[in-house]
C-alpha cells in the first residue's frame, strides 16, 4: 500500500514555514499556503521536487501551492477544501501564519495601538481557531495532528511588541484548549521559538541579535532547522497533546 500522508502548512513559503516543508517533504504530500508572493511559492515547489521521496511511492502531485489570506475565514475554508480535493485527505496541519509590527515592548504608549491589537489577534489567534474548525472533520478521519507556531514572547513577556506577546500567549492557551476539545482523535501542540534569524528576524539588527544570543543558556540562538525538526516530531508522534515546546536555547528558563 502506498504511503499517502498529507500535510498543510500555512505561511509555508519562507523562513520557518519553508523549512518545515523541507523537513516533511520526504514523507508527506504537501499543500503549501502563501499570502501573495507567487514567485517565491513557485521556487519553493521546484526546490521541494528535488528532495527524494523516502518511500519512492508518494502519489503525484507531491507538492502544491495555494494562495489564501488566513486572516479571512472564507479563504481558510476554501484553502482546506482545495487541499482535500487535490490530495484526498489531510493528516497534519501546521498553522504557521502570524503577524507583528515591531514597537518598543517597554513603552506602554507604543503598545496601545488598536490596529496592532486587532491585527495580532486576527493572525496570531483567530486564524488558528478558524483553521482548526475547518480541518477538524478531516483530521478526525485520519487521527491527525494540528501544530501551531507560537513564540517565546508568549511564555516570557518580551518580543517585538506588547500585542504580539499577549496574542502569542493566547495562541498557546488556544492550542491547549483545542487539544482538550478535539481529543481523543486529534493531537494539538504548539512550538515556541526564540528569535530566529530568518529574513524577518535579521531586521532586528546586530545589537538586538547579540542581546538575544546572550539571553540564551546555550550561548546560541535556535535555528529554523531546530524548530522544523520539532514540528516534524509533533507531526508524527502519537502520544503528545496539549504541549507547548519552547525551542529557545533555554532563554525562558
DRENFIPA-124526 format. One line per 4 residues: number of its first residue (from 1); their letters; for each residue x, z, y of N, C-alpha, C, O, CB. Coordinates in pm, whole numbers, plus 50000, padded with zeros to 5 digits. Glycine has a CB too. Layout:
# residues N
NUM) A) X Z Y X Z Y X Z Y X Z Y X Z Y  ...
This chain:
# residues 253
1) XXXX) 50084 50000 49880 50000 50000 50000 50087 50000 50125 50183 50077 50135 49905 50122 50000  50055 49914 50220 50136 49904 50342 50124 50030 50426 50016 50088 50439 50094 49781 50425  50237 50071 50484 50235 50178 50583 50161 50121 50703 50191 50011 50749 50381 50228 50622  50064 50196 50753 49987 50142 50864 49944 50257 50953 49829 50299 50951 49864 50061 50814
5) XXXX) 50039 50308 51031 50005 50416 51124 50018 50362 51266 50108 50284 51297 50098 50541 51104  49926 50405 51350 49918 50350 51485 49927 50463 51588 49857 50564 51576 49788 50270 51504  50013 50445 51689 50024 50542 51798 49994 50474 51930 50031 50358 51952 50165 50607 51800  49926 50546 52018 49901 50502 52156 49983 50590 52249 49977 50713 52239 49748 50509 52191
9) XXXX) 50058 50528 52338 50139 50603 52436 50095 50561 52576 50104 50443 52611 50294 50578 52415  50048 50657 52656 50014 50623 52795 50140 50634 52881 50232 50710 52850 49901 50716 52849  50141 50558 52990 50259 50551 53077 50383 50531 52990 50482 50604 52999 50274 50682 53165  50375 50427 52906 50474 50412 52799 50585 50313 52822 50659 50283 52729 50407 50375 52679
13) XXXX) 50599 50260 52944 50696 50150 52961 50826 50189 53032 50916 50107 53045 50632 50040 53036  50836 50314 53079 50959 50356 53147 50992 50500 53112 50907 50572 53059 50947 50340 53302  51114 50541 53141 51152 50682 53127 51119 50739 52991 51151 50680 52887 51084 50763 53232  51054 50855 52992 51023 50926 52867 50929 50845 52779 50949 50838 52657 50962 51063 52898
17) XXXX) 50826 50784 52838 50730 50707 52758 50797 50598 52677 50768 50580 52559 50625 50646 52849  50888 50525 52742 50959 50416 52673 51047 50470 52562 51059 50409 52456 51043 50335 52773  51110 50586 52586 51197 50645 52483 51114 50694 52364 51159 50685 52250 51280 50761 52542  50995 50747 52391 50906 50787 52281 50868 50664 52199 50863 50669 52076 50777 50858 52337
21) XXXX) 50842 50552 52268 50810 50427 52198 50926 50385 52107 50903 50346 51993 50779 50314 52300  51049 50393 52157 51167 50357 52076 51177 50448 51954 51211 50404 51844 51297 50366 52161  51147 50575 51975 51159 50674 51868 51054 50652 51758 51081 50676 51640 51146 50815 51926  50935 50608 51797 50828 50588 51698 50828 50448 51637 50768 50425 51532 50694 50614 51762
25) XXXX) 50896 50354 51704 50889 50213 51666 50918 50181 51518 50851 50096 51461 50984 50136 51750  51016 50247 51454 51044 50211 51315 50928 50237 51218 50919 50173 51114 51165 50286 51268  50840 50331 51253 50737 50374 51157 50593 50356 51203 50500 50380 51126 50759 50517 51123  50575 50316 51327 50439 50305 51381 50416 50169 51445 50507 50109 51501 50413 50415 51482
29) XXXX) 50291 50122 51437 50248 50016 51528 50213 50087 51658 50155 50195 51656 50126 49931 51471  50248 50025 51771 50234 50095 51898 50148 50020 51998 50167 49901 52022 50368 50120 51958  50054 50094 52057 49980 50047 52173 50044 50115 52293 50044 50238 52304 49823 50079 52163  50099 50035 52384 50173 50092 52496 50100 50063 52626 50084 49948 52666 50317 50038 52501
33) XXXX) 50057 50170 52690 49981 50156 52814 50074 50154 52936 50175 50224 52939 49879 50270 52828  50038 50074 53034 50110 50073 53161 50009 50061 53274 49897 50015 53253 50214 49955 53167  50050 50103 53395 49958 50101 53509 49957 49966 53579 49851 49907 53599 49996 50210 53609  50076 49915 53616 50076 49785 53685 50201 49699 53671 50199 49583 53710 50054 49809 53827
37) XXXX) 50309 49753 53616 50432 49673 53608 50436 49592 53478 50490 49635 53376 50556 49765 53617  50377 49473 53485 50363 49389 53366 50498 49341 53313 50519 49333 53191 50275 49269 53397  50589 49308 53404 50723 49260 53366 50797 49363 53283 50859 49331 53182 50805 49225 53490  50789 49488 53327 50857 49596 53256 50794 49617 53118 50864 49645 53020 50852 49727 53338
41) XXXX) 50661 49604 53111 50592 49618 52982 50638 49509 52886 50665 49537 52769 50438 49611 53001  50648 49386 52935 50691 49274 52851 50831 49295 52798 50859 49272 52680 50684 49143 52928  50922 49339 52888 51060 49352 52841 51075 49467 52742 51160 49462 52653 51154 49373 52959  50994 49572 52755 50998 49680 52655 50947 49629 52519 51006 49659 52416 50913 49803 52703
45) XXXX) 50838 49553 52520 50785 49497 52394 50891 49411 52326 50909 49417 52204 50655 49413 52420  50962 49329 52404 51071 49247 52348 51178 49334 52284 51226 49306 52174 51134 49159 52458  51215 49442 52357 51318 49532 52305 51271 49599 52174 51346 49608 52078 51354 49641 52411  51145 49645 52172 51092 49713 52053 51089 49619 51933 51113 49661 51819 50951 49767 52080
49) XXXX) 51059 49492 51959 51054 49395 51849 51189 49376 51781 51196 49326 51668 51005 49262 51900  51298 49417 51849 51431 49406 51788 51466 49529 51704 51570 49532 51638 51536 49385 51897  51380 49631 51706 51405 49752 51626 51352 49729 51484 51235 49694 51468 51337 49879 51691  51435 49748 51382 51390 49721 51245 51272 49811 51206 51265 49928 51243 51505 49742 51146
53) XXXX) 51182 49754 51131 51069 49826 51073 51123 49898 50950 51172 49833 50857 50948 49729 51037  51116 50031 50947 51185 50107 50842 51127 50081 50702 51193 50110 50602 51178 50255 50873  51005 50028 50695 50948 50001 50562 50943 49852 50532 50914 49811 50419 50807 50060 50553  50972 49770 50634 50970 49627 50616 50832 49571 50587 50818 49460 50537 51063 49589 50505
57) XXXX) 50728 49651 50619 50595 49601 50586 50488 49645 50685 50370 49653 50650 50557 49646 50447  50527 49674 50809 50427 49705 50910 50348 49579 50942 50404 49470 50952 50492 49763 51037  50217 49595 50959 50133 49481 50992 50169 49427 51131 50229 49498 51212 49984 49520 50987  50133 49303 51156 50155 49242 51288 50023 49242 51364 49919 49230 51300 50212 49097 51275
61) XXXX) 50021 49255 51497 50138 49278 51581 50188 49421 51564 50109 49514 51546 50105 49249 51728  50318 49439 51571 50371 49576 51567 50347 49647 51699 50317 49766 51702 50521 49575 51533  50362 49573 51809 50356 49636 51941 50270 49552 52035 50275 49429 52034 50498 49653 52000  50191 49621 52117 50112 49551 52217 50099 49637 52342 50078 49758 52333 49973 49515 52161
65) XXXX) 50110 49574 52459 50096 49646 52586 49953 49630 52638 49894 49523 52627 50198 49595 52691  49900 49738 52696 49765 49736 52753 49767 49796 52893 49815 49907 52914 49665 49815 52662  49715 49721 52987 49712 49771 53125 49586 49856 53146 49476 49812 53114 49716 49653 53225  49603 49975 53201 49489 50061 53233 49534 50172 53326 49645 50224 53314 49426 50120 53104
69) XXXX) 49447 50209 53419 49472 50323 53506 49410 50446 53439 49287 50457 53432 49413 50300 53652  49493 50536 53391 49440 50652 53318 49378 50757 53412 49330 50860 53366 49551 50717 53236  49380 50730 53541 49309 50816 53636 49164 50772 53652 49092 50823 53737 49380 50815 53772  49121 50677 53569 48986 50624 53577 48924 50632 53437 48974 50571 53343 48985 50475 53631
73) XXXX) 48816 50707 53423 48763 50734 53290 48715 50609 53214 48746 50595 53096 48650 50831 53301  48640 50518 53279 48603 50395 53207 48724 50313 53162 48720 50250 53056 48514 50309 53296  48832 50315 53240 48956 50243 53199 49016 50304 53073 49065 50233 52986 49060 50245 53313  49013 50437 53064 49063 50506 52945 48978 50466 52823 49032 50438 52716 49061 50661 52965
77) XXXX) 48847 50465 52841 48759 50432 52729 48785 50289 52682 48784 50261 52562 48611 50448 52770  48808 50200 52778 48838 50060 52745 48973 50048 52673 48987 49973 52577 48839 49973 52872  49072 50125 52721 49206 50125 52660 49197 50166 52512 49260 50103 52427 49300 50222 52737  49120 50269 52483 49107 50317 52345 49035 50213 52260 49074 50186 52146 49030 50453 52341
81) XXXX) 48930 50156 52317 48855 50051 52246 48946 49932 52214 48944 49880 52102 48735 50005 52331  49025 49889 52313 49117 49775 52294 49221 49807 52186 49253 49722 52102 49187 49739 52427  49273 49930 52190 49374 49972 52092 49317 49965 51950 49379 49910 51859 49424 50115 52123  49199 50023 51933 49140 50029 51799 49096 49891 51751 49106 49861 51632 49020 50125 51798
85) XXXX) 49048 49806 51844 49010 49672 51795 49133 49587 51764 49125 49496 51682 48922 49600 51899  49247 49615 51828 49370 49541 51796 49433 49590 51666 49474 49509 51583 49470 49555 51910  49440 49723 51648 49516 49779 51536 49431 49837 51423 49482 49862 51314 49607 49885 51587  49302 49858 51450 49213 49902 51343 49201 50052 51322 49111 50098 51251 49256 49842 51218
89) XXXX) 49292 50128 51383 49288 50274 51364 49377 50340 51468 49443 50273 51547 49333 50312 51220  49379 50474 51466 49464 50549 51558 49505 50679 51489 49420 50755 51443 49391 50579 51694  49637 50703 51482 49688 50823 51414 49752 50923 51510 49746 51044 51488 49790 50783 51310  49813 50872 51617 49885 50958 51710 49857 50910 51851 49858 50790 51879 50039 50959 51681
93) XXXX) 49831 51006 51942 49815 50972 52083 49913 51057 52163 49912 51180 52154 49667 50995 52130  49996 50990 52243 50089 51060 52331 50039 51040 52474 50050 50932 52531 50238 51007 52315  49982 51148 52528 49923 51142 52663 50033 51180 52762 50054 51297 52794 49798 51239 52676  50102 51077 52808 50228 51097 52879 50218 51074 53030 50315 51099 53103 50332 51005 52823
97) XXXX) 50102 51028 53078 50091 50998 53221 50089 51127 53304 50047 51231 53255 49965 50915 53249  50134 51118 53426 50132 51232 53517 50163 51185 53657 50200 51070 53678 50232 51341 53473  50147 51274 53753 50173 51236 53892 50225 51355 53972 50187 51469 53947 50046 51180 53957  50311 51326 54069 50352 51427 54165 50398 51359 54293 50430 51240 54294 50465 51517 54107
101) XXXX) 50402 51437 54399 50469 51394 54522 50566 51506 54556 50526 51623 54563 50365 51366 54642  50690 51472 54578 50792 51576 54597 50776 51643 54734 50785 51578 54838 50933 51517 54584  50751 51774 54730 50748 51855 54853 50834 51978 54826 50887 51995 54717 50600 51895 54894  50848 52065 54926 50927 52186 54909 50841 52293 54844 50749 52346 54905 50983 52235 55046
105) XXXX) 50872 52325 54718 50794 52423 54642 50783 52556 54717 50680 52623 54708 50858 52445 54505  50888 52594 54789 50892 52724 54858 50808 52727 54985 50783 52834 55041 51035 52759 54891  50764 52610 55032 50693 52602 55160 50542 52594 55134 50491 52490 55093 50742 52480 55243  50472 52705 55158 50329 52711 55127 50249 52606 55205 50156 52546 55152 50276 52851 55157
109) XXXX) 50286 52585 55331 50214 52485 55411 50222 52346 55346 50124 52272 55342 50270 52479 55554  50341 52313 55295 50357 52183 55230 50280 52176 55098 50244 52067 55052 50506 52155 55204  50253 52291 55039 50180 52296 54912 50030 52294 54927 49957 52316 54831 50220 52418 54836  49983 52268 55048 49840 52280 55078 49768 52147 55093 49651 52144 55130 49823 52359 55204
113) XXXX) 49837 52038 55064 49777 51906 55085 49666 51878 54982 49693 51867 54863 49885 51796 55077  49543 51866 55030 49428 51846 54940 49441 51721 54856 49405 51721 54738 49301 51841 55019  49491 51614 54917 49504 51487 54843 49602 51505 54726 49579 51450 54618 49553 51373 54937  49710 51582 54747 49807 51608 54639 49741 51687 54526 49759 51656 54408 49929 51685 54693
117) XXXX) 49664 51790 54562 49596 51870 54460 49501 51784 54377 49499 51791 54254 49519 51987 54525  49421 51702 54447 49322 51620 54377 49389 51520 54283 49346 51501 54170 49234 51545 54478  49496 51457 54333 49564 51356 54251 49639 51420 54134 49641 51365 54024 49661 51275 54338  49700 51536 54159 49768 51609 54050 49668 51651 53943 49695 51639 53823 49842 51732 54105
121) XXXX) 49551 51702 53985 49451 51742 53886 49400 51621 53808 49377 51630 53687 49334 51812 53953  49384 51509 53878 49334 51389 53812 49430 51341 53703 49390 51319 53589 49312 51278 53914  49559 51326 53740 49655 51267 53645 49719 51368 53551 49759 51331 53440 49763 51196 53721  49731 51493 53593 49801 51591 53509 49707 51673 53421 49752 51740 53328 49880 51684 53597
125) XXXX) 49576 51667 53449 49481 51746 53370 49366 51659 53319 49349 51642 53198 49425 51862 53455  49287 51605 53411 49165 51535 53369 49196 51413 53283 49122 51383 53188 49085 51493 53490  49303 51341 53314 49335 51221 53235 49358 51258 53088 49319 51182 52999 49461 51150 53292  49421 51373 53061 49444 51418 52923 49309 51452 52855 49286 51418 52739 49538 51541 52921
129) XXXX) 49223 51519 52930 49091 51557 52878 49009 51433 52843 48951 51423 52735 49015 51644 52981  49005 51338 52937 48928 51215 52915 48982 51135 52796 48906 51080 52717 48930 51127 53041  49115 51132 52786 49176 51057 52676 49141 51122 52542 49106 51052 52447 49330 51049 52693  49151 51253 52535 49116 51321 52410 48971 51295 52373 48939 51270 52257 49140 51473 52422
133) XXXX) 48883 51299 52472 48741 51276 52442 48721 51135 52384 48642 51115 52292 48655 51294 52570  48794 51039 52439 48780 50900 52394 48840 50876 52255 48788 50796 52177 48845 50807 52494  48950 50946 52225 49018 50919 52096 48972 51011 51983 49004 50987 51866 49168 50935 52114  48898 51114 52016 48864 51215 51915 48803 51158 51787 48849 51194 51678 48768 51313 51974
137) XXXX) 48701 51068 51794 48646 51018 51668 48749 50946 51582 48744 50952 51459 48530 50925 51696  48843 50877 51646 48945 50801 51572 49049 50895 51510 49091 50875 51396 49015 50699 51665  49091 50997 51586 49188 51093 51531 49124 51182 51425 49191 51227 51331 49247 51181 51645  48995 51208 51439 48922 51283 51337 48931 51210 51203 48952 51271 51098 48773 51303 51378
141) XXXX) 48915 51080 51210 48915 50997 51090 49050 51000 51018 49056 51000 50895 48878 50854 51125  49159 51001 51095 49293 50992 51036 49362 51128 51025 49476 51136 50979 49380 50898 51119  49293 51235 51067 49358 51367 51079 49485 51353 51161 49594 51386 51115 49389 51429 50938  49467 51305 51281 49580 51267 51365 49633 51375 51457 49594 51492 51449 49541 51152 51447
145) XXXX) 49724 51333 51544 49790 51425 51637 49775 51375 51781 49778 51255 51808 49940 51439 51601  49758 51470 51872 49748 51442 52015 49856 51524 52084 49862 51646 52067 49603 51475 52072  49941 51459 52161 50055 51528 52224 50053 51500 52374 50050 51384 52415 50191 51483 52161  50053 51605 52455 50057 51584 52600 50196 51616 52653 50267 51703 52601 49951 51671 52671
149) XXXX) 50234 51544 52758 50359 51573 52828 50328 51667 52943 50261 51628 53039 50429 51442 52879  50375 51790 52933 50360 51886 53043 50494 51895 53115 50560 51793 53135 50313 52028 52989  50535 52014 53154 50662 52030 53226 50700 52176 53228 50615 52265 53218 50652 51975 53370  50829 52200 53240 50879 52336 53254 50821 52400 53381 50811 52523 53390 51033 52337 53257
153) XXXX) 50783 52315 53478 50721 52365 53603 50588 52434 53574 50540 52515 53653 50699 52249 53703  50527 52401 53458 50402 52466 53420 50422 52597 53346 50326 52668 53316 50321 52373 53335  50549 52629 53315 50582 52753 53242 50648 52852 53338 50617 52971 53338 50676 52723 53122  50738 52799 53420 50812 52881 53516 50785 52823 53654 50820 52708 53679 50968 52884 53484
157) XXXX) 50722 52900 53746 50686 52844 53876 50806 52779 53946 50900 52847 53988 50627 52954 53965  50801 52648 53958 50914 52571 54008 50870 52425 54012 50753 52394 53986 51043 52590 53920  50963 52337 54044 50935 52195 54027 50913 52120 54156 50945 52169 54265 50816 52177 53942  50858 52000 54142 50854 51907 54255 50754 51947 54362 50769 51909 54478 50821 51770 54205
161) XXXX) 50650 52024 54324 50554 52068 54425 50467 52179 54365 50462 52194 54243 50466 51949 54475  50398 52255 54450 50309 52360 54403 50191 52301 54322 50163 52350 54213 50255 52441 54522  50122 52197 54373 50013 52143 54291 50059 52087 54157 49987 52094 54058 49941 52035 54368  50180 52032 54155 50235 51980 54029 50252 52095 53929 50209 52085 53815 50370 51908 54053
165) XXXX) 50317 52204 53974 50343 52318 53885 50213 52377 53830 50202 52405 53711 50422 52427 53959  50115 52395 53916 49988 52456 53876 49911 52365 53780 49851 52413 53683 49903 52488 54000  49911 52236 53807 49837 52145 53719 49910 52124 53586 49845 52097 53485 49816 52010 53787  50042 52136 53584 50112 52129 53455 50084 52255 53372 50076 52248 53249 50265 52112 53478
169) XXXX) 50069 52371 53438 50028 52492 53366 49888 52471 53308 49859 52512 53195 50031 52618 53460  49801 52407 53387 49666 52377 53339 49671 52281 53220 49593 52295 53126 49581 52315 53453  49762 52185 53224 49775 52088 53114 49814 52158 52984 49764 52124 52877 49879 51979 53149  49903 52256 52994 49946 52332 52876 49827 52410 52819 49806 52412 52698 50063 52428 52910
173) XXXX) 49752 52474 52907 49637 52553 52861 49528 52461 52806 49461 52494 52708 49581 52641 52976  49511 52346 52869 49413 52248 52819 49450 52206 52677 49363 52198 52590 49407 52125 52912  49578 52179 52653 49612 52131 52518 49593 52242 52414 49559 52213 52299 49759 52081 52515  49613 52367 52454 49585 52478 52361 49434 52488 52334 49391 52509 52221 49639 52613 52417
177) XXXX) 49355 52472 52441 49209 52476 52427 49160 52362 52337 49073 52382 52253 49141 52468 52566  49217 52244 52357 49178 52129 52274 49220 52148 52129 49153 52100 52037 49240 51999 52330  49331 52219 52108 49375 52249 51971 49271 52333 51899 49247 52317 51779 49512 52322 51972  49209 52425 51974 49104 52510 51916 48978 52427 51891 48919 52432 51783 49072 52631 52011
181) XXXX) 48938 52351 51993 48812 52275 51987 48817 52164 51881 48719 52139 51812 48780 52214 52124  48932 52099 51869 48941 51981 51782 48997 52011 51643 49017 51920 51563 49026 51876 51847  49023 52137 51615 49064 52174 51479 48940 52163 51390 48829 52165 51443 49127 52320 51474  48953 52152 51258 49078 52153 51183 49139 52015 51163 49246 52005 51102 49056 52217 51050
185) XXXX) 49076 51908 51211 49123 51774 51173 49230 51717 51265 49309 51633 51224 49007 51680 51169  49233 51765 51392 49329 51707 51488 49426 51816 51535 49385 51926 51570 49256 51644 51610  49554 51782 51535 49656 51874 51585 49687 51838 51730 49708 51721 51763 49785 51868 51497  49691 51940 51817 49716 51916 51959 49831 52006 52005 49825 52128 51992 49587 51943 52045
189) XXXX) 49935 51943 52058 50051 52018 52108 50098 51956 52239 50057 51846 52275 50166 52018 52003  50186 52028 52309 50244 51972 52432 50395 51992 52433 50448 52081 52366 50180 52036 52557  50461 51909 52509 50605 51925 52532 50628 51952 52681 50562 51893 52767 50686 51798 52484  50720 52042 52710 50753 52074 52848 50901 52052 52874 50982 52142 52854 50714 52219 52880
193) XXXX) 50935 51931 52919 51075 51904 52951 51116 51973 53081 51034 51999 53169 51100 51753 52961  51247 52000 53091 51304 52035 53220 51327 51906 53298 51268 51803 53266 51436 52118 53204  51412 51911 53397 51443 51790 53475 51509 51686 53385 51611 51713 53322 51536 51824 53596  51450 51567 53380 51507 51457 53302 51565 51354 53397 51503 51319 53498 51398 51392 53209
197) XXXX) 51684 51305 53365 51748 51210 53456 51699 51067 53432 51776 50977 53401 51901 51217 53440  51569 51051 53448 51508 50918 53445 51523 50859 53584 51579 50922 53674 51356 50923 53400  51473 50739 53601 51471 50676 53734 51408 50771 53836 51453 50783 53950 51394 50540 53730  51302 50838 53791 51231 50931 53879 51315 51057 53904 51328 51102 54018 51095 50969 53817
201) XXXX) 51373 51114 53796 51450 51238 53808 51572 51224 53897 51612 51318 53966 51493 51284 53671  51631 51104 53894 51752 51079 53977 51721 51084 54126 51811 51103 54207 51813 50943 53942  51594 51068 54162 51554 51072 54304 51573 51211 54364 51575 51226 54487 51408 51029 54319  51588 51313 54279 51607 51448 54330 51740 51465 54403 51756 51555 54485 51598 51549 54216
205) XXXX) 51836 51377 54372 51965 51385 54441 52062 51478 54371 52023 51567 54294 51945 51430 54583  52190 51456 54400 52300 51524 54331 52290 51676 54338 52311 51745 54238 52432 51480 54390  52258 51728 54455 52258 51874 54475 52154 51943 54387 52184 52043 54322 52232 51906 54623  52032 51889 54386 51925 51948 54304 51955 51933 54155 51922 52021 54075 51790 51883 54337
209) XXXX) 52017 51821 54118 52050 51798 53977 52155 51901 53932 52146 51956 53822 52103 51652 53956  52255 51926 54018 52358 52027 53990 52295 52164 53972 52328 52238 53879 52463 52032 54104  52203 52196 54063 52135 52326 54061 52054 52342 53932 52056 52448 53868 52043 52340 54184  51984 52237 53895 51903 52239 53772 51992 52256 53649 51956 52326 53555 51819 52111 53760
213) XXXX) 52108 52190 53652 52202 52200 53539 52256 52343 53527 52268 52397 53417 52320 52099 53557  52288 52403 53642 52339 52541 53642 52234 52642 53596 52268 52748 53543 52388 52579 53782  52107 52608 53616 51998 52699 53575 51975 52699 53424 51905 52786 53373 51869 52660 53646  52034 52603 53353 52017 52599 53207 52107 52701 53140 52207 52744 53198 52047 52457 53152
217) XXXX) 52072 52741 53018 52160 52831 52942 52268 52751 52868 52374 52805 52836 52076 52916 52841  52241 52624 52840 52334 52543 52761 52431 52463 52847 52519 52393 52796 52256 52449 52672  52415 52473 52979 52508 52404 53069 52488 52252 53071 52577 52179 53114 52649 52435 53028  52373 52206 53024 52343 52062 53033 52193 52043 53036 52118 52125 52984 52406 51984 52914
221) XXXX) 52150 51936 53098 52008 51904 53102 51967 51839 52970 52047 51769 52907 51975 51811 53222  51843 51863 52929 51791 51792 52812 51780 51643 52849 51766 51609 52966 51651 51850 52767  51787 51557 52750 51778 51413 52774 51642 51360 52729 51570 51428 52656 51893 51337 52700  51608 51240 52773 51482 51180 52727 51485 51163 52574 51381 51172 52509 51458 51043 52796
225) XXXX) 51603 51137 52518 51615 51124 52372 51577 51256 52303 51508 51256 52202 51759 51083 52333  51624 51369 52360 51591 51501 52303 51439 51521 52301 51382 51565 52201 51659 51615 52386  51376 51488 52413 51231 51511 52424 51155 51417 52330 51060 51458 52263 51185 51491 52571  51196 51290 52327 51129 51192 52240 51138 51233 52093 51043 51214 52018 51191 51052 52259
229) XXXX) 51252 51290 52053 51267 51336 51915 51167 51447 51882 51111 51452 51772 51411 51385 51890  51146 51536 51980 51048 51644 51957 50906 51589 51948 50825 51636 51868 51057 51748 52070  50876 51488 52030 50745 51424 52024 50726 51362 51886 50618 51370 51827 50729 51317 52135  50832 51301 51835 50826 51242 51702 50795 51349 51594 50716 51326 51503 50958 51171 51670
233) XXXX) 50859 51463 51608 50832 51575 51516 50684 51615 51523 50619 51633 51421 50923 51697 51548  50633 51629 51645 50493 51669 51662 50397 51562 51609 50287 51593 51564 50463 51697 51809  50440 51436 51616 50357 51327 51566 50345 51330 51414 50246 51284 51358 50414 51192 51611  50446 51385 51348 50450 51375 51202 50429 51507 51128 50388 51507 51012 50580 51317 51161
237) XXXX) 50457 51620 51194 50442 51749 51123 50294 51781 51102 50211 51752 51188 50511 51864 51202  50263 51841 50989 50122 51867 50955 50078 52010 50988 49960 52042 50977 50100 51841 50808  50170 52095 51027 50138 52239 51031 50151 52306 51167 50155 52428 51175 50226 52310 50935  50157 52227 51273 50168 52287 51407 50053 52242 51493 50023 52123 51501 50302 52250 51473
241) XXXX) 49988 52338 51559 49889 52301 51660 49882 52412 51764 49910 52528 51734 49749 52277 51595  49845 52375 51885 49832 52472 51994 49963 52522 52050 49969 52627 52113 49752 52587 51948  50072 52445 52025 50203 52489 52069 50252 52409 52190 50219 52291 52207 50304 52478 51954  50331 52475 52274 50398 52407 52385 50548 52421 52365 50601 52532 52372 50354 52464 52524
245) XXXX) 50617 52309 52340 50761 52315 52316 50838 52294 52446 50825 52190 52511 50802 52209 52211  50916 52394 52483 50999 52383 52603 51132 52319 52566 51210 52375 52489 51021 52522 52670  51157 52201 52622 51281 52130 52593 51360 52126 52722 51361 52025 52794 51255 51984 52536  51425 52237 52750 51479 52258 52885 51618 52322 52884 51662 52378 52984 51384 52344 52966
249) XXXX) 51686 52314 52768 51819 52375 52753 51820 52524 52793 51922 52577 52838 51921 52299 52838  51705 52589 52775 51700 52733 52799 51669 52776 52941 51680 52895 52972 51827 52792 52760  51632 52683 53028 51605 52717 53168 51498 52825 53182 51508 52913 53267 51562 52594 53245  51395 52818 53099 51280 52907 53116 51298 53042 53047 51213 53130 53059 51155 52841 53062
253) X) 51409 53060 52976 51431 53186 52904 51468 53297 53002 51491 53410 52961 51542 53169 52797
